[in-house]
Amino acid sequence: MGLLKVIVEKHEDGFVAYPLGLRGTVVGEGDSFEEAVADVTSAIKFHIETFGEEEFETDGPILDVFIAEADVAV
């Protein structure tokens, strides 16, 4: 399967993780960073086993991930 980039967000009540480069919604959560990564890894495996490798987006691998803030007036 290979390596996937995973975003991990820290919230007041725990961590949420989701992969980049997969079609559909795949999310993991946990009380710690490590638990969220383990949970999303299991969810990714299940997703691929269920829907097949065509669930990978075909734009090529994501080389890097950056976090930026944007000041948006609403």
Number of C-alpha atoms within 10 A of each C-alpha: 7 3 7 17 15 16 15 19 13 15 9 6 9 14 19 22 23 24 20 15 17 19 14 10 10 18 20 20 21 18 14 14 17 14 17 23 23 16 18 24 20 14 18 20 13 13 18 15 11 10 11 11 12 10 15 17 13 10 7 8 13 12 7 6 9 4 5 4 5 5 5 5 4 3
